[in-house]
């Protein structure tokens, strides 16, 4: 055999071609390296961009049973019948499998024990020694129940004229170039006793066989197909057809569904809306408290503000942000917005320039020195931002603020503890000034601390708050652009029985208020009148608490509420209101955990659906942390 120069190919050198030069000898290593470059590039493509397995329309290397301590390796049926030239036969009439980027073929069925390297075959030991590989170990009748793993072993070796005389040129009587042959065998090992992994060999699992004590025959029912199958590059428009996303953007990670289609379909088949997994907002010691201060900012982030005693056991305002373009990264680490004395009851709005206005109180509920202040800055700048007084009544608490943004006006509603009355003060963010020199009484009817909720729509703010008379509410409309003396109108004729209101603004003339009475109820406003005579009672909601809702662009309303379940635990349920019929659907559980889940707050995110935040003591009884998840209403 002629001498072959040892291979000089090294793919890590990133050589992609061999270029001939004039007057320079061409040696065998040059041509061999050129071939190695081409071959490696194809192998890398098949391995990383196609993957291991059987191509679609092919069924090669299927393992079937029916033999004693053996099985059949099938070539599969593919392509046209009859005799074809070798090239056509190799393309259309063989079984094939890609292993680690190597395409191997099987031309006809073969029994496991009929492979030339099987230990039962004459000459197998000598053949194994010549090829430098182990013989194929035999399967025996099992003495105990166990599993057997069947795998494909692939390698390449050199073929010279000494082995294949056809490589000698008949006319000249001299050797031609040697060849490289791709070999394969199928091996089987008891699970946990896999054979040696040889250098230059690649392996892929084909099947798992369940074997039972004393049973020598292997039936089909004991074989589990483990091949990777149906390899095929789908047309690019499939992504657009299914998801409505440009294929190139999809490959960049944009527009990918938040959950698998399988999970989504299973949820829909069960009559539920699909949801993502629960996401921890900011776990830490100390019980966190929610105050409906969750906003979508102008930089496509979901920012949460809440109360926590996690530092020095003193309640402070904390914030954390989730990038909605990459929710899989989770919420950023929490940052303290305040420090020092107690700060509680946060409320927040996101400004068009990326900043936040965050209002809160700087003392306890009812504390004589408690005032309401606000900070304004981007998220990183809030801890160091200067506090601006909003309501500071001498000798009496100003407390439980609630802020709403309409155009360039942030209206902050506050409660004066001495009188129980709610007031408003307007802050114009475009020039950082207060429109009102001092808080202005919203309405003469007094209210309870923390009992107000408001929402903007159509240039106005719809307001509902619980009165001090007991289980009744006052409802009204507020116009931030009007003079203070005429800013309030559309007041309900008489306080409405109920508590825990949540306002859903629809337009400048329409709103809905969800609240708790003997059950969850809804009162609507339209055409200048609150329809207190047509209150809707939501079926089967007698025990539900803390209602909160969003309304999408199609007019569907989604109402979440806390519901007591087994023992002293709570879970969170959702209902949908059909925009065509106005009928509320059945409640479906969207948050479930063997802990106390409560106080849901939904946030509508265009193009994503609903993000809901809530608190749960799943870290430990009484230790509440914040959690979030996405309820998928659109893809």
C-alpha positions as CSV (number, residue, x, y, z in Angstrom):
1,X,0.0,0.0,0.0
2,X,1.3,3.4,-0.9
3,X,2.1,5.9,1.9
4,X,-0.5,8.4,3.0
5,X,0.7,11.6,4.7
6,X,-0.9,11.9,8.2
7,X,-3.9,14.3,8.2
8,X,-3.0,17.9,8.7
9,X,-6.7,19.1,8.9
10,X,-7.6,21.1,12.0
11,X,-11.1,22.7,11.9
12,X,-10.2,25.1,14.7
13,X,-7.8,26.9,12.4
14,X,-10.9,28.0,10.4
15,X,-9.4,27.2,7.1
16,X,-12.2,27.0,4.5
17,X,-10.3,26.2,1.3
18,X,-7.1,25.1,-0.3
19,X,-5.7,27.4,-3.0
20,X,-3.2,26.2,-5.7
21,X,0.0,28.2,-6.4
22,X,2.0,28.3,-9.5
23,X,5.3,26.5,-9.4
24,X,4.4,24.8,-6.0
25,X,4.2,21.0,-5.7
26,X,0.8,19.5,-5.0
27,X,1.1,16.7,-2.4
28,X,-1.5,14.2,-1.1
29,X,-2.0,16.2,2.1
30,X,-3.2,19.3,0.1
31,X,-5.9,17.3,-1.7
32,X,-6.9,15.4,1.4
33,X,-7.2,18.6,3.4
34,X,-9.4,20.1,0.8
35,X,-11.7,17.1,1.0
36,X,-11.6,17.2,4.8
37,X,-12.7,20.9,4.8
38,X,-15.7,20.2,2.6
39,X,-16.7,17.1,4.5
40,X,-16.4,18.8,7.9
41,X,-18.5,21.8,6.8
42,X,-21.3,19.5,5.7
43,X,-21.1,17.5,8.9
44,X,-21.2,20.6,11.1
45,X,-24.3,21.8,9.1
46,X,-26.1,18.4,9.5
47,X,-25.2,18.2,13.2
48,X,-26.2,21.7,14.3
49,X,-28.8,22.8,11.8
50,X,-30.5,19.5,11.1
51,X,-29.8,17.2,14.0
52,X,-29.7,13.5,14.7
53,X,-32.5,11.3,13.5
54,X,-34.5,9.8,10.6
55,X,-35.6,12.1,7.8
56,X,-39.3,12.6,7.1
57,X,-40.6,10.0,4.7
58,X,-37.9,7.5,5.8
59,X,-38.1,4.7,8.5
60,X,-34.6,3.5,8.7
61,X,-33.2,1.7,11.7
62,X,-36.6,0.8,13.2
63,X,-36.1,-1.9,15.8
64,X,-38.8,-4.7,15.7
65,X,-39.2,-7.9,17.7
66,X,-40.2,-11.5,17.4
67,X,-36.8,-13.2,17.8
68,X,-35.2,-15.0,20.7
69,X,-32.7,-12.8,22.4
70,X,-32.5,-10.8,19.2
71,X,-34.4,-8.3,17.2
72,X,-34.6,-7.0,13.6
73,X,-33.0,-3.8,12.4
74,X,-35.3,-2.6,9.6
75,X,-34.3,-0.7,6.5
76,X,-37.9,0.5,6.2
77,X,-39.9,0.9,3.0
78,X,-39.2,4.0,1.0
79,X,-38.9,5.1,-2.5
80,X,-40.0,3.2,-5.7
81,X,-39.7,-0.6,-6.0
82,X,-37.6,-2.4,-8.6
83,X,-33.9,-2.1,-9.5
84,X,-32.4,1.3,-9.7
85,X,-28.8,2.5,-10.5
86,X,-26.6,2.8,-7.4
87,X,-26.9,6.6,-7.1
88,X,-30.7,6.5,-7.4
89,X,-31.0,3.5,-5.1
90,X,-28.8,5.3,-2.4
91,X,-31.1,8.3,-2.6
92,X,-34.5,6.6,-2.7
93,X,-34.3,2.9,-1.6
94,X,-32.4,2.8,1.6
95,X,-33.0,3.6,5.2
96,X,-30.9,6.4,6.6
97,X,-30.1,8.1,9.9
98,X,-28.0,11.1,10.8
99,X,-25.7,10.5,13.8
100,X,-23.6,13.4,14.9
101,X,-23.7,14.9,11.4
102,X,-22.9,11.6,9.7
103,X,-25.4,10.2,7.3
104,X,-25.5,6.3,7.5
105,X,-27.6,4.0,5.3
106,X,-29.1,0.5,5.7
107,X,-29.9,-1.3,2.4
108,X,-31.9,-4.3,3.8
109,X,-33.3,-5.7,7.1
110,X,-30.8,-7.5,9.3
111,X,-31.2,-9.4,12.5
112,X,-29.2,-8.1,15.5
113,X,-27.4,-11.5,15.8
114,X,-26.7,-11.6,12.0
115,X,-24.4,-8.6,12.1
116,X,-20.8,-9.8,11.1
117,X,-19.4,-8.3,14.4
118,X,-21.9,-10.2,16.6
119,X,-20.1,-12.5,18.9
120,X,-22.1,-15.5,17.5
121,X,-20.9,-15.0,14.0
122,X,-17.8,-17.0,12.8
123,X,-14.7,-14.7,12.5
124,X,-16.3,-11.9,14.5
125,X,-13.4,-11.7,16.9
126,X,-10.8,-11.5,14.1
127,X,-12.9,-8.9,12.2
128,X,-13.2,-6.8,15.4
129,X,-9.5,-6.9,15.9
130,X,-8.9,-5.8,12.3
131,X,-11.3,-3.0,12.6
132,X,-10.2,-2.0,16.1
133,X,-13.6,-2.2,17.7
134,X,-15.3,-4.5,20.2
135,X,-17.4,-7.4,19.1
136,X,-21.2,-7.0,19.6
137,X,-22.2,-8.6,22.9
138,X,-25.0,-11.1,22.8
139,X,-28.3,-10.7,24.6
140,X,-29.2,-13.6,27.0
141,X,-32.4,-14.8,28.6
142,X,-32.8,-12.4,31.5
143,X,-32.5,-13.6,35.1
144,X,-34.3,-10.4,36.3
145,X,-36.5,-7.7,34.9
146,X,-34.4,-4.9,33.4
147,X,-34.2,-2.5,30.4
148,X,-31.9,-2.8,27.5
149,X,-30.7,0.2,25.5
150,X,-30.2,-0.2,21.7
151,X,-27.9,2.2,20.0
152,X,-26.3,2.9,16.7
153,X,-22.5,3.0,16.7
154,X,-21.0,4.9,13.7
155,X,-17.3,5.4,12.7
156,X,-15.2,5.8,9.6
157,X,-12.1,3.8,8.5
158,X,-9.7,3.6,5.6
159,X,-10.1,1.2,2.8
160,X,-7.0,0.3,0.7
161,X,-6.4,-1.9,-2.3
162,X,-5.1,-4.6,0.1
163,X,-8.7,-5.0,1.2
164,X,-10.5,-4.0,-2.0
165,X,-8.7,-5.1,-5.2
166,X,-11.0,-3.0,-7.3
167,X,-8.9,0.0,-6.2
168,X,-6.1,-1.2,-8.4
169,X,-6.3,0.3,-11.9
170,X,-6.9,-2.6,-14.2
171,X,-5.2,-1.0,-17.3
172,X,-2.1,0.2,-15.5
173,X,-1.9,-2.4,-12.7
174,X,-1.1,0.3,-10.1
175,X,-3.0,1.4,-7.0
176,X,-5.4,4.3,-7.1
177,X,-6.3,6.4,-4.2
178,X,-7.6,4.8,-0.9
179,X,-11.1,5.4,0.2
180,X,-12.8,6.2,3.5
181,X,-15.7,4.0,4.4
182,X,-18.5,4.8,6.9
183,X,-19.3,1.8,9.1
184,X,-22.1,1.2,11.6
185,X,-23.3,-1.5,13.9
186,X,-26.2,-1.8,16.3
187,X,-25.3,-2.6,19.9
188,X,-27.5,-3.5,22.9
189,X,-26.6,-3.0,26.6
190,X,-28.4,-3.4,29.9
191,X,-29.3,0.0,31.1
192,X,-26.6,1.3,33.3
193,X,-23.9,-0.9,31.7
194,X,-23.2,1.0,28.4
195,X,-20.1,-0.1,26.6
196,X,-17.0,1.9,26.0
197,X,-17.1,5.2,24.0
198,X,-14.3,4.9,21.4
199,X,-12.5,8.0,19.9
200,X,-13.9,8.8,16.5
201,X,-17.1,6.9,17.1
202,X,-20.6,8.6,17.3
203,X,-23.6,7.0,19.0
204,X,-27.4,7.5,18.9
205,X,-30.1,5.6,20.8
206,X,-32.5,3.7,18.6
207,X,-34.8,1.9,21.1
208,X,-35.4,0.7,24.6
209,X,-36.4,-2.9,25.3
210,X,-38.2,-4.0,28.4
211,X,-37.0,-7.5,29.3
212,X,-38.6,-9.8,31.8
213,X,-37.3,-12.7,33.9
214,X,-37.1,-15.9,31.9
215,X,-38.6,-14.5,28.7
216,X,-36.2,-15.0,25.8
217,X,-38.4,-13.8,22.9
218,X,-38.6,-10.0,22.5
219,X,-42.1,-9.0,21.2
220,X,-42.8,-5.7,19.6
221,X,-44.8,-4.7,22.6
222,X,-41.7,-4.7,24.7
223,X,-39.8,-2.3,22.4
224,X,-40.0,1.5,22.8
225,X,-38.9,3.4,19.7
226,X,-36.4,6.1,20.8
227,X,-35.3,7.3,17.4
228,X,-35.5,11.0,16.6
229,X,-37.8,11.0,13.6
230,X,-39.3,13.1,10.7
231,X,-36.4,15.5,10.3
232,X,-37.5,18.1,7.8
233,X,-36.9,21.8,7.4
234,X,-40.4,23.3,7.3
235,X,-41.2,26.2,4.9
236,X,-40.5,29.6,6.5
237,X,-44.1,30.8,6.0
238,X,-45.3,28.3,8.6
239,X,-44.1,30.7,11.3
240,X,-46.0,33.5,9.7
241,X,-49.1,31.4,9.2
242,X,-49.2,30.2,12.8
243,X,-47.9,33.1,14.8
244,X,-48.2,36.1,12.5
245,X,-44.5,36.9,13.0
246,X,-41.8,37.5,10.4
247,X,-39.6,34.3,10.4
248,X,-36.4,36.3,10.8
249,X,-37.8,38.1,13.8
250,X,-39.0,34.8,15.2
251,X,-35.5,33.4,15.0
252,X,-34.2,36.5,16.9
253,X,-36.6,35.6,19.7
254,X,-39.3,38.2,18.9
255,X,-42.9,37.2,19.0
256,X,-42.4,33.7,20.4
257,X,-45.5,32.3,22.3
258,X,-45.1,32.5,26.1
259,X,-46.2,28.9,26.4
260,X,-46.2,25.9,24.2
261,X,-49.1,25.3,21.8
262,X,-49.7,22.0,23.6
263,X,-50.1,23.7,27.0
264,X,-52.4,26.3,25.4
265,X,-54.6,23.8,23.6
266,X,-54.9,21.6,26.7
267,X,-56.0,24.6,28.8
268,X,-58.6,25.6,26.2
269,X,-59.9,22.0,26.0
270,X,-60.3,22.1,29.8
271,X,-62.3,25.3,29.4
272,X,-59.6,27.5,30.8
273,X,-57.4,30.3,29.6
274,X,-53.7,29.4,29.1
275,X,-51.2,30.8,31.6
276,X,-47.5,31.0,32.1
277,X,-45.8,29.6,35.1
278,X,-45.9,31.6,38.4
279,X,-43.0,34.1,38.5
280,X,-41.6,35.4,41.8
281,X,-41.3,39.2,41.8
282,X,-38.8,39.7,44.7
283,X,-38.5,37.0,47.4
284,X,-37.2,38.2,50.8
285,X,-38.0,37.8,54.5
286,X,-40.9,39.9,55.7
287,X,-44.5,40.0,54.6
288,X,-45.1,42.1,51.4
289,X,-48.3,44.1,50.9
290,X,-50.0,45.0,47.7
291,X,-51.5,48.5,47.0
292,X,-52.5,48.4,43.3
293,X,-49.4,50.2,42.2
294,X,-48.4,48.2,39.1
295,X,-47.9,50.0,35.8
296,X,-46.8,49.3,32.2
297,X,-44.1,51.9,31.5
298,X,-43.2,53.5,28.2
299,X,-40.1,51.4,27.8
300,X,-42.2,48.1,27.6
301,X,-41.7,47.1,31.2
302,X,-44.0,46.0,33.9
303,X,-43.0,47.9,37.1
304,X,-44.3,47.0,40.5
305,X,-44.3,49.1,43.6
306,X,-45.2,47.6,47.0
307,X,-44.7,47.7,50.8
308,X,-42.2,45.5,52.5
309,X,-40.5,45.4,56.0
310,X,-37.5,43.5,54.6
311,X,-35.0,46.2,55.7
312,X,-34.7,46.8,59.5
313,X,-38.2,45.5,60.0
314,X,-39.6,48.9,58.9
315,X,-42.1,49.2,56.1
316,X,-40.7,50.9,53.0
317,X,-41.7,51.3,49.4
318,X,-39.9,48.9,47.0
319,X,-39.9,48.6,43.2
320,X,-38.9,45.9,40.7
321,X,-39.3,45.9,36.9
322,X,-39.9,43.1,34.4
323,X,-38.8,43.6,30.8
324,X,-41.9,42.5,28.8
325,X,-39.7,41.8,25.8
326,X,-37.7,39.2,27.8
327,X,-40.0,38.0,30.7
328,X,-37.9,34.8,30.9
329,X,-35.2,36.8,32.6
330,X,-37.6,37.6,35.5
331,X,-37.9,40.7,37.5
332,X,-34.8,42.8,38.2
333,X,-33.6,42.9,41.8
334,X,-35.8,45.0,44.1
335,X,-34.8,48.5,44.9
336,X,-35.9,50.6,47.9
337,X,-37.7,53.8,46.8
338,X,-37.8,55.1,50.4
339,X,-35.8,54.7,53.6
340,X,-35.8,55.8,57.2
341,X,-39.2,56.2,58.9
342,X,-42.2,54.1,57.9
343,X,-43.4,54.7,54.3
344,X,-46.6,52.8,53.1
345,X,-49.5,53.0,50.7
346,X,-47.7,53.5,47.4
347,X,-49.5,54.6,44.2
348,X,-47.8,55.2,40.9
349,X,-48.3,56.4,37.3
350,X,-45.8,56.0,34.4
351,X,-45.1,59.3,32.5
352,X,-44.6,59.4,28.7
353,X,-40.9,60.3,29.1
354,X,-40.1,57.1,31.0
355,X,-40.3,58.6,34.5
356,X,-42.6,57.7,37.3
357,X,-44.6,59.7,39.8
358,X,-44.9,57.7,43.0
359,X,-47.0,59.0,45.9
360,X,-47.2,57.5,49.4
361,X,-47.6,58.4,53.0
362,X,-44.7,58.9,55.4
363,X,-46.3,57.4,58.6
364,X,-48.8,55.1,59.9
365,X,-52.6,55.1,59.1
366,X,-54.2,57.7,61.4
367,X,-50.8,59.0,62.7
368,X,-51.0,62.7,63.5
369,X,-47.8,63.5,61.7
370,X,-48.5,61.4,58.6
371,X,-48.4,63.3,55.3
372,X,-48.7,62.3,51.6
373,X,-45.7,63.1,49.5
374,X,-44.6,62.2,45.9
375,X,-41.4,61.5,44.1
376,X,-40.7,61.9,40.4
377,X,-37.8,60.3,38.5
378,X,-36.9,57.3,36.3
379,X,-36.8,54.0,38.2
380,X,-33.1,54.2,39.0
381,X,-33.4,57.8,40.2
382,X,-36.4,57.3,42.5
383,X,-34.5,56.4,45.7
384,X,-32.6,59.7,45.5
385,X,-35.4,61.9,44.3
386,X,-36.6,64.8,46.4
387,X,-40.0,64.3,48.1
388,X,-42.6,66.9,47.2
389,X,-45.5,67.5,49.7
390,X,-49.0,66.6,48.4
391,X,-51.2,66.8,51.5
392,X,-49.8,67.9,54.9
393,X,-52.6,68.8,57.3
394,X,-51.2,70.0,60.6
395,X,-52.1,67.7,63.5
396,X,-54.0,65.1,61.4
397,X,-53.1,62.3,59.0
398,X,-53.3,62.7,55.3
399,X,-53.2,59.1,54.0
400,X,-53.9,56.3,51.5
401,X,-53.2,58.3,48.2
402,X,-54.4,57.1,44.8
403,X,-52.9,58.6,41.6
404,X,-54.4,58.7,38.1
405,X,-52.8,60.2,34.9
406,X,-54.9,62.0,32.3
407,X,-53.0,63.9,29.6
408,X,-50.5,66.1,31.4
409,X,-52.2,66.0,34.8
410,X,-51.5,63.6,37.6
411,X,-54.4,63.7,40.0
412,X,-53.6,62.5,43.5
413,X,-56.6,61.6,45.7
414,X,-55.9,61.6,49.5
415,X,-57.9,61.1,52.6
416,X,-57.9,63.5,55.5
417,X,-58.2,61.4,58.7
418,X,-59.8,64.1,61.0
419,X,-62.8,64.6,58.7
420,X,-62.8,61.4,56.7
421,X,-63.2,63.4,53.5
422,X,-61.4,62.6,50.3
423,X,-59.6,65.4,48.5
424,X,-57.7,65.8,45.2
425,X,-54.6,67.7,44.2
426,X,-53.5,68.0,40.6
427,X,-49.9,67.9,39.5
428,X,-48.9,68.9,35.9
429,X,-45.9,66.8,34.9
430,X,-45.0,68.8,31.8
431,X,-43.7,71.7,34.0
432,X,-43.5,70.1,37.4
433,X,-46.1,72.3,39.1
434,X,-49.2,71.8,41.2
435,X,-52.4,73.1,39.6
436,X,-54.0,73.3,43.0
437,X,-52.2,75.2,45.8
438,X,-53.7,72.8,48.4
439,X,-55.8,69.7,48.4
440,X,-59.4,70.3,47.3
441,X,-62.3,68.4,48.9
442,X,-63.6,65.9,46.4
443,X,-67.1,65.3,47.9
444,X,-68.7,66.0,51.2
445,X,-69.5,62.4,51.9
446,X,-66.7,61.0,54.1
447,X,-64.9,57.8,53.3
448,X,-62.7,55.1,54.9
449,X,-58.9,54.9,54.6
450,X,-57.8,52.9,51.6
451,X,-61.3,52.5,50.3
452,X,-60.9,54.6,47.1
453,X,-60.2,53.3,43.6
454,X,-60.2,55.4,40.4
455,X,-59.5,54.9,36.6
456,X,-59.1,57.2,33.7
457,X,-60.9,57.0,30.3
458,X,-61.8,59.5,27.7
459,X,-60.1,62.4,29.5
460,X,-62.0,61.9,32.8
461,X,-61.4,60.0,36.0
462,X,-64.1,57.7,37.3
463,X,-64.0,57.4,41.1
464,X,-65.6,55.0,43.7
465,X,-64.9,55.0,47.4
466,X,-66.3,53.3,50.5
467,X,-68.1,55.7,52.9
468,X,-67.8,55.9,56.6
469,X,-71.5,55.0,57.0
470,X,-70.7,51.4,56.6
471,X,-71.1,49.0,53.7
472,X,-71.9,51.7,51.1
473,X,-70.0,53.4,48.3
474,X,-70.0,56.9,46.7
475,X,-69.6,57.0,42.9
476,X,-68.7,60.0,40.8
477,X,-66.8,61.4,37.8
478,X,-63.9,63.8,38.0
479,X,-62.6,66.1,35.2
480,X,-58.9,67.0,35.7
481,X,-59.1,69.8,33.1
482,X,-62.0,71.6,34.7
483,X,-61.8,74.3,37.4
484,X,-61.7,72.8,40.9
485,X,-65.2,74.0,41.8
486,X,-66.8,72.2,38.8
487,X,-64.5,69.2,38.4
488,X,-66.8,66.7,40.0
489,X,-70.1,65.6,38.5
490,X,-72.1,62.5,37.7
491,X,-72.4,61.7,41.5
492,X,-74.5,58.7,42.3
493,X,-78.0,59.7,43.7
494,X,-77.5,57.8,46.9
495,X,-74.7,55.7,48.3
496,X,-74.7,52.2,46.9
497,X,-74.6,49.2,49.2
498,X,-71.2,47.5,48.8
499,X,-67.4,47.8,49.5
500,X,-64.0,47.0,48.0
501,X,-64.7,48.8,44.7
502,X,-62.6,48.4,41.5
503,X,-63.3,51.0,38.7
504,X,-63.0,50.1,35.1
505,X,-63.1,53.2,32.9
506,X,-64.5,52.7,29.4
507,X,-64.9,56.2,27.9
508,X,-65.7,59.7,29.0
509,X,-69.4,58.6,29.5
510,X,-69.1,55.0,30.4
511,X,-67.6,53.1,33.3
512,X,-68.1,49.9,35.3
513,X,-67.5,49.4,39.0
514,X,-67.0,45.9,40.4
515,X,-67.5,45.6,44.1
516,X,-68.4,43.2,46.9
517,X,-71.8,43.1,48.5
518,X,-73.6,39.8,49.3
519,X,-71.8,38.6,46.2
520,X,-69.6,40.3,43.5
521,X,-71.7,42.9,41.7
522,X,-71.2,45.3,38.8
523,X,-72.8,48.7,38.4
524,X,-72.4,50.7,35.2
525,X,-72.6,54.3,34.2
526,X,-73.8,55.5,30.8
527,X,-75.3,58.6,29.4
528,X,-74.9,60.6,32.7
529,X,-76.6,58.1,35.0
530,X,-75.4,55.4,37.3
531,X,-77.6,52.4,36.7
532,X,-78.1,51.5,40.3
533,X,-81.4,49.9,39.5
534,X,-79.8,47.5,37.1
535,X,-76.9,46.2,39.2
536,X,-75.6,42.9,37.9
537,X,-74.9,40.1,40.4
538,X,-72.2,37.8,39.2
539,X,-73.4,34.1,39.6
540,X,-71.7,31.9,42.2
541,X,-69.6,34.6,43.7
542,X,-70.9,34.8,47.2
543,X,-67.6,34.1,48.9
544,X,-65.4,35.9,46.4
545,X,-63.4,39.0,47.5
546,X,-61.1,41.8,46.2
547,X,-62.4,42.1,42.7
548,X,-60.1,43.6,40.0
549,X,-60.7,43.7,36.2
550,X,-59.3,44.8,32.8
551,X,-61.1,45.3,29.5
552,X,-59.4,44.5,26.2
553,X,-59.7,46.2,22.8
554,X,-62.5,43.8,21.8
555,X,-64.7,44.8,24.8
556,X,-64.2,41.6,26.8
557,X,-63.9,42.1,30.5
558,X,-61.8,39.8,32.6
559,X,-62.6,39.9,36.3
560,X,-60.2,38.3,38.9
561,X,-61.1,37.7,42.5
562,X,-59.8,36.0,45.7
563,X,-61.9,33.0,46.7
564,X,-61.5,31.1,50.0
565,X,-61.0,27.4,49.5
566,X,-60.0,24.5,51.8
567,X,-59.4,25.6,55.4
568,X,-58.1,29.2,55.6
569,X,-56.5,29.2,52.2
570,X,-57.4,31.4,49.2
571,X,-57.0,30.9,45.5
572,X,-57.6,33.3,42.6
573,X,-60.3,32.8,40.0
574,X,-61.1,34.6,36.7
575,X,-64.4,35.2,34.8
576,X,-64.9,36.7,31.3
577,X,-67.7,38.9,30.3
578,X,-68.9,38.4,26.7
579,X,-69.0,41.8,25.0
580,X,-71.9,40.8,22.8
581,X,-74.2,39.4,25.4
582,X,-73.0,41.0,28.6
583,X,-73.1,37.6,30.3
584,X,-70.3,36.6,32.7
585,X,-68.9,33.2,32.2
586,X,-68.1,30.5,34.8
587,X,-65.2,31.1,37.2
588,X,-62.0,29.3,36.3
589,X,-59.1,28.9,38.7
590,X,-56.0,30.6,37.3
591,X,-53.7,30.6,40.3
592,X,-53.5,27.5,42.4
593,X,-50.9,26.6,45.1
594,X,-51.1,24.8,48.5
595,X,-50.8,28.2,50.1
596,X,-52.7,31.5,50.6
597,X,-53.0,33.3,47.2
598,X,-54.8,36.6,47.4
599,X,-55.3,40.2,46.2
600,X,-55.0,39.8,42.4
601,X,-54.3,42.9,40.3
602,X,-54.5,42.5,36.5
603,X,-52.6,44.7,34.0
604,X,-53.5,44.7,30.4
605,X,-50.5,44.6,28.1
606,X,-51.2,45.3,24.4
607,X,-50.2,42.3,22.2
608,X,-49.6,40.1,25.2
609,X,-52.9,39.8,27.1
610,X,-53.1,40.1,30.9
611,X,-50.4,40.1,33.4
612,X,-51.7,39.5,36.9
613,X,-49.8,40.2,40.1
614,X,-50.8,38.9,43.5
615,X,-49.3,38.0,46.9
616,X,-48.9,34.5,48.4
617,X,-47.5,33.0,51.6
618,X,-46.1,30.0,49.8
619,X,-42.6,30.9,51.1
620,X,-44.0,30.1,54.6
621,X,-47.2,30.7,56.5
622,X,-47.7,34.4,57.1
623,X,-44.7,35.4,55.0
624,X,-46.2,36.9,51.9
625,X,-44.2,37.6,48.7
626,X,-45.3,39.0,45.4
627,X,-45.8,36.8,42.3
628,X,-46.8,37.4,38.7
629,X,-47.9,35.4,35.7
630,X,-49.3,36.0,32.2
631,X,-52.8,35.0,31.3
632,X,-52.7,34.4,27.5
633,X,-55.7,36.0,25.8
634,X,-54.0,36.6,22.4
635,X,-51.0,35.3,20.5
